[in-house]
Amino acid sequence: MNRKQRRALEKKGGNPTARQPGQFTPGSTGGTLSHLLAGTPSNTGPSIAEAMARGYALYREGRCGAAEKLFDQILARQPENAESLHMKGVLRYLENDFNNAVQFIEKAEQLQIKKDPNIPNNLGLALVGMKNFREARHAFDRALSLAPDFAQAWHNKAAALIPDERYEDAITALKKAAGLLPDHPETEAALGDILLRLGQHQTAETHLRRALELKPSLTDARANLAACLIEQIRLDEAVGELAKIIEAEPAHAKSWFMRGTAEALAGRKDDSTNAFQMARELQVQEFEQRGFQREKVYIQLSRRCNLRCTMCGHHIWESNEGFMTMELFERALDECAANGLFDIVILAAQGEPFLHPKIFEFLEYAVGRGFHVGIVSNGTPFTEERAERLAGTGIDFMQFSFAGWDKESYETTYVGGKFEQVTQNLRHIADALQKKRSRTQLTVKAVTSTDSADFVRKTQEFLDDLGDFRVLPVTPNNFGGTMKIGKYDEETELYSYRDVKHSSLSVCKILTQSVGIYFDGRVTACGCYDANGQLEIGNITQESLKDIMQGKKFRRILKAFEKGSVGHIPLCNKCDDPYGTANF
């Protein structure tokens, strides 16, 4: 983060005593940081007071590195200086080091004598950065208990509600913020974003137009307005709004893609083709400019799986065996660290990782090295003792493949799983985490082809009795054309629950945001869906991960997406996920 960006963040925070909500980007989970910018603890000596004052001055000047050194010096002398701990956390937050930001600000909150709502508010934002939305909401609630008129905290609380699709609660929070600070453009934009998600297009349009009236530079709000207009088949109006964005930001890929969609619906084929092509080229350019850097890696610890779920491509696996060795795992993490892939390491990608005989040693090793670790499981290979062992690993999140509320609803999809046993395992895990006071988040990925809203509601109601589980509803993906589910598309010769439109092909986010490492060291460009190594691009036992991610094999795949033609690319040519607007 450069000085300009830091200045912008500080500006968003405003005067904390004014309790204003800061900018909230529609469609994101961001929020606004508030800071303590004056005052020192009463029990500090003059030299500490001077250092604190100098630290704040450096921070305000954008010299965050120098400021942090001063706060470190204070903490070396006074480890329980709440104000310095808070600012240390703030500075870690600005560097996207959310784990350490949480630790510092949390300790500051515990030690503070005079309760200041800015501290739990900033803690909530750091927790949002970690995607720990439940704990973030608790933090914002603590801020609001200290200052019920803290508009900024109401606004930020909405940001922590949206990812869990608690839209009505988010609307309530935003309306509270709007009541405390009327005509705030970011609040109007956020309300418009949520209402757009809910399909309330006319009401969303009203809020978005009001946001743009107050602040015409809100690009995301204008893009959402265009989306509202497209949904209402007011296509020329939508194109007009998108043209305004493109005029100001010619490299705004999303606007080009949306323009392609609008032009296609209007029957202007050539204009649509050109817009889609521009969107793809811009996406690839942006990816190239950041050095082909990914955000996360999928690591396959075990190729074995004990279930045969209906939505999974298990039948194309060449074998159902294979475990990663500790030696190779250490090498994989070395490669991840060398490429800055610390934020999220998901230990999954086909197979059931808890079948690995050394799974807990692997988890403990990764956490001990400072990785943000998540894991995906079907929830079957557990006992009460294994649940307790899991709770002590310190992983950040655990996602279960589970959906249903009775034996029939579960076992018809998760073939081979025993409903009673799995639900008991989930209860053991939730109880063990609660006993340890662990921050490990529990998510259930509920795959359903039925009435999604009703199915998810019943699943959530059932899970509420087992523990604190967040339900993430998903539609089955037909990755690689391996399943006969959904409706048949004659053009693509592909079954899918989605509308597969080759004309609106965009650059696949899975390819540009992640990479996968198999149990034997092979690397796939598609870390999430490539069950059989059809997109293998290298092997970490033979070359570095960096060279693999920038190599010719991957560039060939990326070039195909840039041209808008993946018919010759295995897996992609039969995948229903890279198509359409879902990738934006």
N, C-alpha and C positions, 0 to 999 in steps of 0.2 A: 504494500500500500504506500503510495507516494504522499508527499506533503499536501498536495491539492486535495486528494481523497480524504486525508485525515481532517483537513480544514472543513470539508463538506460535511463530514460526520459530526464534527464539533458544532457546526452551524445548525445542523438538524436538531441537536440536543437542546439548543437555545438556553435560556435562563432557567435553571431548574426551579427557582422559586416561583416562576410563572406557571409551572406545571402545564406546559403546552404539549400536545402530541406532536411528534415529529413525523417525518415522511415515511409513509408505508407504501412500498411498491406493490401495486395490484398483481395478484398472482404469485407473490412471493411470501415468505415467512419472515421477512425482515422487520425490523423495528427501529427504534431510535434510542440512542444512548444518552443518558443523562449523567452529569458529572458533578462532583463537589469541587468547586473552583476557588473556594476561599476558606480560611480558618484552619487552625491547627489544634490538636488535642491540648487540653489545659495542663496536662501533667508532663508536657515535654519541656526540655531545656531550650535556651535560646538558639543553640547551634542546630538542634532538630527543627525548630520553628523556621529558621532561616533556610535550611535545606528543603523543607516542605514548600515554602514560598517560592524558592528557586525552581523546584520540580514542577509546580503548577505553571510558572512562567514559561519554562521550556516546553511544556505540553501545549500551552496556548500558542506558542510560536511554531508548532508543528515539529519540534525537535524531540520526538518521542523516545528515541534511543537514549539521548542524554538524560531525559527526564526519568526514564526507567532506571538508569544507573544510580541516580540520586535516591530514588525510592528504595532501591536495593541496599544502599548504604544505610539508610534509616532503619530498615528491617534487620540489618546485621546487628545494629545496636539495640533496637526495640522490636523483637520478633512479633509482638502482639500490638503493634501500632495499627489500629483499625483503618485509619485514613490512608496510610501508605499501602496497606494490603488491598484496599479498595482500588486505589489508583494503579497499583501493579496489575490487578485484574482487568481494569479498563484498558490498559496498554496491551495486555495480552490479547484481549478481545479485538483490538484494532489490527492485530497481526493474524487474526483468525485462529489463534491458539486457544480454542474454546475450552478444552479440558483444564488447562492451567488457569484460565480466566475464572472458571467456576470455582476452583479450589481456593483461589485468593479472595474472591468476592464473598464466597460462602463463609470463610473464616472471619472476614471483616464484619459481616452481618452478625455473627455470633458474639464478637467482641465489642461492638459499638455500644457506647454508653447512652448517647442521645440517639434515639431511633430516627434514622433518616430514610424516607421512602425511596430515594434515588438508589440506595444500595440493593434492596431486593429487586427493584426494577431492572438494574443492570445485570444482576444475577439471572433474572428471567431471560434477558436477551442472550447471555452467554449459553444458557441451557437451550434456547431456540437454536443457536448455532450448532449445538451438539445433537439437535433433533430430538431432544428430550422434552417434548411439548407438555407432558403431564406435569413434570416438576416445574417447568417454566410457568405454567398457569398458577401453580401454588405460590411461586415467588411474586408474580404480579398481584395476586390476591393479598399477599402480605403488604406489598407497597400500598395497595388501595385501602387496607385496614388502617394504615397510618395516615393516609391522605385520600379520603374518598373523592376529592375533587381533582385528583391527579389524572388529567386528561390523557397525558402521554402513556400512562400505565394502562388505562382502558384501551387505548389504541393498540398497544403492544400485546395485551391479552388477546385481542381479536386475532392477531397474527399467530398466536399459539393455538388458537381454536380451529383455524382453517385447515391445517394439514390433517386433522382428525375428522374433517368434514362436519364439524359442529357449526354449521352455517348460521342457524337461528341464534345460537348463543353469541356468535361473532357479530351478528347484526345488532344484537342488544348492546354489546360492548361498544361498538362503533357509534351507535346512536347516543350512548351515554357520553362518549368523547365529544361528539358533535354538539350536544347540549351544553357542555362546559366551554367549548370553543367553537361557536357557530362559523359557518363559511370557511372551514378549513379544507383546502383543496384535496389533500391526501386522504382525509377521512371520507370525503365524497367519492373519491376514486375507489377507495377500498370497498365502500358500500356497493358501488356499481359493479365491481369485480365479482363480489359474492352473489349479487342478484343475477348477474349473467350466468354464473355457474348453476343457479337454481332455475334457469330458464325464464326468469321474469324480465324479458327483454325491454319492454317499454319503461318499466320503473328503473331498470339499470341504466337505460339511455338517459333518463332525466338526471340521475346522479352524476353520470359521466360528463354530460354536457355542462353541468354546474361546476364540476371540478376543472374542466378545461376553460370555462369562463373566468374562473378565479386564477388559474395558472395554465396558460396555453402550452407550456413546455412539457407537460406530463405525457411523455410518449406512450407509456403503457396504458394510460387512460384512453388516449386517442385510439390505440390499437384495439382496446376492448370495445370502444364505441363502434369501430368498424365491424367488429365481430357481431355486435348487437344488430347492426344494420344488415349484415349478411344473413343473419338468422331470420330477419323480417323481410328478406328478399328485396331490400332497398339497395340494389347492387351498385348503381351509379353513385349514390351518396357514400357508400362504403369505399368505393374506389377513390372518391374525392378526399376522404379523410386519410386514406393510406398514402395518397399522393403528397399530402402535407407532411407526413412523417418522412417519406422518401426524399422530399425536397430538402428537409432539414438534416436528415441522416441517410445519405444515399446507400450506406452499407448496412441498413437495418433489414436483416434477412427475413425476420418474421413478417414484416410488412410486405415484402416482395412475395412471400409465400401466400399470405392472405389475399393479396391482389390477384395472384394466379387463381385462387379458389373463386373469388368474385367474378373474374373475367370468364372462367369456365362455366359458372352458373348462368352468366349472361349470354353464353353461346359464342363468345369471342375467342375462338380456339387459338389463333396465332398470338394474341395478346397474353392469353393464359400460359401458353408454352414458353413464351419469352420470360414471363414473370417467374415461373417455376425454375427455369434455367438460371436466372439471376440469383434466386434464393439459394440454390444449391452451390453455385460458385462462391457466394459470399460465406456460406457455412464452411466450405473447405478452406477458403483463404484464412478465415479466423482460426481454424484448427491448425493450419500450417504455421501461422504466426506465433502460436504458443508452443511450437516445437513438438507437435503431435502428443502433447502431454495429456495423460488421462487423469481422472479424479479418483478412481477406485479400481481394485483388482479383485477378481473372483478366484479363489484357490480351492481346487478340488482335492480334499483330503482322502475321500473314499469314492471309488467308482461303484461300489456295491450298493444295492438298494433292496429292501425287503418288501416293498409294496409295488403294485402295478396299477397306479392311478390312471383313470381314464383319460385325463388331459395331458399326460406326460408322453414323451417320445421314447419310452424305454425299449420298445421293440426294435429300434434301429441300432441299439448299442451292440457293438461287436462282441463284448463280453460283460459280465457282471462281477468283475473282480478287480482288485488292485488297490493298494494303500500307499500313500505318500510316506517316504521315510523321513525321520527327523532331520537327517543330513540335508536332504533336498528341501525340506521346509525351511530350514535355516538359510539355505541359499536363496530361496524364493523371497524371504523377507529381506535379505541383504539387497537383492535386486530392487525390491519395492522401495526400500529406504533410499537407495542411490538415485531413484527417480522421483523422490518426494511423495510417494504413495503411502503416507502415514495416516491420512484422515480416516479412511474406511478400508478395512480388509475383511471381506465377507468370506467366511470359510464354508463354501458350498459349491455349487455349480454341478448339478447332477449327482446322484448318489446320496446316501444318507451318512453324513459325517460322524454321527455317534455310533456307527458300526466300527469305526476305527478303534483299535485296541488301546491307543495312546492319545485319544482325543483330548483329554483334560491336560496332559502334558503340553500338547500343542497350543491349547488356548492360553494356558498360564505363561508359556514362553512368549507368545505374541503380545499379550497384555504387558508383561514385564519389560518388553522392548519399547513400549510406548505407542503401540498401534491402537487405533480405534477399531475394535473388533466386534463384528456381528456374525451370527451364524444362523443358518436355515436348517430346520429339521422337520420330519414328519411326526415327531413326538412319541414314537413307539419304543425305542430302545432305552427306556428309563426305569429306574427303581427309585424308591424314596432316598436311598443312600446316594445314588448318582445325581439326583436333584440337588441335594445338599452340596455335593462336590461342585456342581455347576455354579451354584450361588456364590461360591468362594473364588471363582476365577476372575471376576471383575470385568467381564465382557460388557459392551455397551448396549447391545440389543440382541434379542433372540426372536426369530420369526418362525412360526409354525405353519405348515400347510395343513389346514383344518377348516372344515365348514360343515355346518349341520347342527341339529339340536336333538337328534335321536339316532338310533341304530341305523335305520333305513336311509335317512338323509346323508349320513356320513359314509357308510360302507358302500353305497352304490357308486361313489366317486373315488374314495380312497381304498381301492380293492386290496384286500389282505390285511387292512388295519382293523382292530377290534375297538369298537366305540367305547365300551366301558373301560378298557385298559388305558386308552389314550386320554380320555377325560380325567381319569385318576392321575395319570402322569402330569397333565397340565396343572392339576390342583397341587400336586406335590411341589412342582417347580415354582408356582406362584407363592406358595406358603414358605418355601425355603428362601426365596428372594426377599420376602417381607421380613422374615426373621433376621436375615442378615442386614436389613435396611439397605439393600442393594439398589443402585440406580439402573440396573439392567432393565431395559424396556421390553415388554412382551407384546408382540404383534402377531395376529393371526391373518394369514393371507387366505382369504376365503374365495376360492374359485367356484363360480357358479354360472350356469347357463340358463337359470330360471329367472323369475321376477326378482331382479337384483335387490331392490329396496326391501321387499318382504323377506327374502332369504337372509339378507344381512341383518335385518332387525331381529329375526328369530334367533340367528346365530349369536348376536351380541347379547340378547337377553339371557341365553343359556350360559354364555361365557362369564357374564357378570357374577354368577354364583360360584365360579371357579377361581376368579382372581381378577387382577387389573389388566385386562387384555384389550388392546386396540384392534379393531377389525378393519382390515384393508380389503375391500371387495375388488375382485379382478375378473375380467372375462378371459376364458381360455385362449391362449395363443396357439395357432397351428404352426409352430416353428419347423421349417423345412418340409412342410406338407406331409407330415408323417401321420396325421390323424384324420379320421373321417367324422368330424364334428361340425355342427353348424350347417349353413346352407352352402350349396355348391356353386362356384363361380366358373362359368364355362370359358371365359376369356383367360383366366389364370390357371384353370383346372385345379382349383384349390378350395377345400372346405374351410369355412371360417364363420365366426359370429360377427365379424367386422365387414364393413364395406371396403373391399379391396379395389383401389383405383390406381392403376399404374400411371395414369396421367399426372397425378399429384405426388409422385415419388419425391421424398426429401432425403437428406443425408441422415442415416440411422444414428440416433444418439447412443445406442449401445456400443457402436463401433468407435465413436469419438470420445465417450466418457469413461469407458472401462476396458479392461483386458482380462483374459482368463488364463490361469495356469493349471494344467492337469496334474494328476497325481504322479505322472512319470516325467514331468518337466516340459512337456509340449505346451506351446502357447497358442491360444485361439483368439482371433479378432473379436469373436462374439462370446464373451465370457459367460453369458447367462443362458443362451439357448442351444449352443452347439454341443449336442450330446455325443456326437461321433467324430469330432475333429475335422469337419468338412472345411472349416476356415482356419486350419492350422497355418501359422505364419512363422514358426520357429521353435526352438527348444533352448531353455535357459541352461541346460548342461553343455551347450555347444557355443552359445554366444550371449551377449548381455541383453537384458530386457530392453534397454534403450535402443540398441541396434535393431532388435526385432520389431519394436513399435514404429520405427522409422524406415523399416526395410522395404524392399521391392514388392514382396508378397502383399503386405498391407496396403501399400500405395496403389497397387493394381485394383484392390477392392474399393478403395476410396475414390479412385478415378471413375469407376463404373457408376458410383452414386452421383458423382459430379456431372456425368454425361446424362444421367437419368435413365440408364439402362443396365439392369442387373441380371438379365436373362441368362448370361453365361457364368454367373457366380453361384457356385453351389450353396445351398441353404437359403441365401437371400432370394433366389429366384422362386422359392416356394414358401417364403415367410410372409405372414400377414401383418406383422408388426411394423416394418419400416414404412408402411404406406399411410398416406393421409396426414391429417393435422396432429395426430397424437404425438408426433416427434417435436412439436414446438410447445 
